[in-house]
Amino acid sequence: MTTTVDLQLACEFDNLPSAEQFQRWAALVLDELKPNSEITIRISNAEESQSLNHSYRGKDKPTNVLSFEFDAPPGVELPLVGDLIICPEVVYRESLEQQKSFHDHFAHMVVHGCLHLLGYDHINDADAQEMEAIEKRLLATIDISDPYRDDEC
């Protein structure tokens, strides 16, 4: 099983996780649930995050992670599952507010976003419980505690 991550650094931010960490976090989900996948992770600034969040979700503010599933045209077979857009400014602020490690919270955002790319959601309680259980289980395998202990993302 192999997950391929295309990491795009569209902004600078201190103490970003390494390419290897992004690879490891995406592989946690994709190696298990959609082997031999490709994903793009774009690290964006708050302006880009806000613009995309406004355009696609109608929310005029930057957000931690946006997930864009790849929908291949009929007859086209590609391993690409989609794109994650992650704003480190928001992830950092949330990690402080929630008293979590910046890198642990980043890992959670990658896992959370990958699950969205695979069709998981948290709109209703049953779906949220299922998604959160997978997140908790996968993150625990790399010694990251329950990301929902106090707050929801």
Buried (B, 14 or more C-beta within 10 A) or exposed (E): EEBBBEBEEEBEBEEBBEEEBBBBBBBBBBBBBBEEBBBBBBBBBBEBBBBBBBEEEEEEEBBBBBBBEBEEEEEEEEBBBBBBBBBBBBBBBBBEEBEBEBBBBBBBBBBBBBBBBBEBEBEEEEEBEBBBEBBBEBBEEEEBEEBBEEEEB
